[in-house]
Amino acid sequence: MIGEGDKRMLGKIRKLRVRQGIIPLFVFPFLLLFPLSTWAQTWKWTIEDVDTDAEQTSIVADHEGNLHLAYAVAAGFGELRYAFRSAANSRWYKMTLDHNLGVLSTGIALDSKGNPSICYTPRNMKYAHWDGQKWSLQEVDPGSGLIAYYCSIEFTRDDRPQLSWYLESVFVLRHAILEDGAWKARSVEAGTESGKWNSMALDRNDLPHLAYNSFKGGELKYAYFDGKDWIRKVLDSPLDHPNEGLRGLGVSLVLDAKGNPRISYYDLHSLKYIRFDGTKWVTQVIEQLPPFTEWGWKNFRSTQLLDQNGNPHICYESHLGLKHAWLDGTRWRTQLIKGPAGNQVFESWMAVDHYDNFYISFKDPSDGSLKVAIGKPATTQQTVSSERKDDSKD
């Protein structure tokens, strides 16, 4: 599968893994000169070219600031590709890992050594892992049925990968963990078309938490494994606000420093945010959006991450374009990164490094090419404005 040219490329990659310098931040005393304004953190964005073709991107930054990117392309009747960029420069190294795959989605994560692993869904559940010397590919939960839509991947602290995915043939959300060389799979929810869009995070005990949509009921759901059973809850439903239609697509989950879940997702008219504050669920509308004209398996995606101060950041898409939203401690702020191109999706994903530099991989809807937008911290003077009002759910 991997040729001699690819092996030489991987040798170069190992040599290029160097540390990135710290970016200085802003100076506080100037606040005194502007009593009616505030100095707020923002991000300055640049865009790099990676490849001429891309589908279903996912990206992650390692401890050294190097970037790892997984994506699909239409070549070879559907290929899985991996790309690497050192923190030292802007050169991207690319290689094909699997081919003749058809349509698929990807997810990427790193183990404690910074080695990448990829989940991907070419009608079966597959897993690719780089051990520092070579890539290995394997099927997960073989014979279970037809796999489709999105997958999620995370590593435990002792480097056991966990996956979640949608089993389309029987409408089941599945989860698996690799233990002692064997995948142990179990169903999270069955019969409700739940999990076509799913997002996973692990808590301090390496137990999985999942946010996902129930397509049949148009609901946003949340589930966690307590070590014995899956505990499930409906967080947002058409029964609460019928005019908002389906919700829970483009879902992204993180756990904050206290282990409380925070979730970004869409309904038919807005990007929304729901978090558990320790006693209740609190919901916000981040931005009202133009109505979505079609719900397909490829649709607008959101990715949520927390910065070094624990503030949430969201990369999201709509007919307005590709945008970045962040909570500055007081209110949600947004930036436009790439303008729209008709009704095309960006198939984007976001990563963050230890210096709060953000990286967004996306398909450029104007030509189908793969690009990465890089946002570096900056400081701007902005007028103080009021915070959005929260809606609470018991």
KOLSERO-499430 format. One record per residue (C-alpha): x, y, z. Coordinates in steps of 0.1 Angstrom, whole numbers, plus 5000, padded with zeros to 4 digits. Example, Ala and Ser with C-alpha at 12.3 -4.5 7.8 and 13.67 -1.06 7.14 Angstrom:
<atoms>
512349555078 513749895071 
</atoms>
This chain:
<atoms>
500050005000 502850255009 505550294983 509250384986 508550744978 505950765006 508550615030 511050875021 508451145026 507551005060 511251015070 511251385061 508151445082 509751285113 512851525109 510551835104 508751805138 510052105156 508552335182 506752655174 507552995191 505153155215 503153455201 503153765223 499753905233 498454255240 499454525265 496954605292 497754975301 496155105269 492755005284 492855325305 492855545274 489555415262 486855415289 483955355265 485655075246 487354745254 490354565239 489154225227 491053915214 490453835178 492253635151 493953725119 493453465091 495553355062 494853065038 497152795025 496652554995 497052185003 495551974975 493552014943 490651794955 488951734989 485951585006 485051545043 488151695059 489351655095 492451815110 494351815143 497551985157 500051795178 502051915209 504752065186 502352265165 502652025135 499351965115 497851635106 494951625080 492751345068 490451385038 488751205009 489151264972 487151154942 490251004924 490650624924 486850584929 487350744963 490650774981 491550835017 494451075019 496651205048 498651535048 501251665071 502652015077 505552095100 505252395124 508552515109 507152595074 504152585052 504952295030 502352015029 503351645024 500551425011 499951055006 497150814997 496350555024 493450365009 491550364976 488450224957 486350344987 483450534972 481850794994 483250835029 483751075058 486851105080 487851185116 491351215129 492951205164 496451175179 497850935205 500051045234 503151015211 501551245185 500950955160 497751005139 494850765136 491850805112 488350675113 486650655079 483350515065 483550365030 480250165036 482149985064 483850105095 487650135090 490550255111 493950365099 496850405124 500450535121 502750375147 505750595140 507050365113 504150255091 500450275085 498149985092 494549955081 491749745095 488049705095 486049755128 482949555137 483049355104 479749195092 477649435113 475949595083 476149895060 478050205075 477450565064 477550925074 480051055101 482450895125 484251025156 487550915171 489250985205 492150825224 492150735261 495150845283 496750505278 496350525240 493250305234 491250445205 487550475208 485150525178 481550615172 479650575139 476250515123 475150175112 472750265084 471349925076 469649895110 469550265121 471950215151 474550445167 477550235176 480650275198 483750065200 487050065220 490249875211 491249665240 494049395240 494149405202 490349345197 487549595190 484749575216 481649725200 478249805215 475149995205 474350335220 470850375205 468750185180 465650225158 465450615157 468050685129 470150835157 473850915151 474051005115 475851305128 477751235160 480551385181 482451215209 484551335239 486151135267 485951235304 488651205331 487850835335 488150785297 484350715295 482750825263 480151105260 478251155227 476251435212 474151325181 471051385162 467951165160 466951215124 463551045128 462551275156 464451575145 466051595180 469451675195 470451405219 473251345245 474451015259 477250905282 478550565293 478650525331 480850215330 477849985327 474950145307 474350435283 472450725298 470550925272 468751255272 466951465246 468351825247 466451995219 463251885201 460752005175 458251965203 459852265221 460052495191 458252345160 459152635137 462852555140 462452215123 465151955125 468052005148 471251835159 473051825125 476551955123 476951865160 480151905179 480751815216 483551915241 483751865279 484952165299 487452165328 484752045351 483651775328 480451945318 479351905281 479152195257 477552135223 477352335191 474752235165 472252365139 468552385135 466952495102 467452865109 470452915133 473652795148 472952705184 474852635216 473852435246 475852365278 475352205312 476352445339 476352185367 472652215375 470752275343 471152295305 471452645291 470752715254 471853015232 471453115196 474853215183 473653345150 470453355129 471253205095 469553195061 467252895059 468952575048 467552475014 468352105017 469251845043 471551585027 474251355041 476751625032 475651945049 476952235070 479252125098 480452285130 483552215151 483852335187 487152365206 488252525239 491152775240 493752785268 491352995290 488552745285 486552975262 484652795233 485452855197 483352725168 484052685131 480752675112 479252705077 476152845062 474953015030 476753315045 480153135042 482752985065 482953155099 484653155133 482653225164 484053255199 482853355234 485153625248 483753575283 480953825278 479453765244 479753575212 481753735184 482153615148 484553645119 483953565082 486853345069 485653255034 482653385015 479953155001 479853004966 476252934959 474752654980 478052454983 479252315016 482752355030 483152015047 485352195073 487052095105 488952295131 492052235152 493852445178 497452445192 498852535226 499252905216 495552945206 496352945169 493352795150 493552585119 490452515097 490652255069 487952305042 486952235007 486952554987 483452554971 484652764942 486952504928 486852194951 490452234963 491652164998 492752465018 493652535054 492852875071 495252975098 494053215125 496653375148 495753575179 495553955174 494054245194 491354485183 489554775200 485754695200 482754875214 481154695244 477854535236 475354335256 475453955260 472853735243 470153615265 470253255276 467353005275 467452735301 466352375299 465752175331 
</atoms>
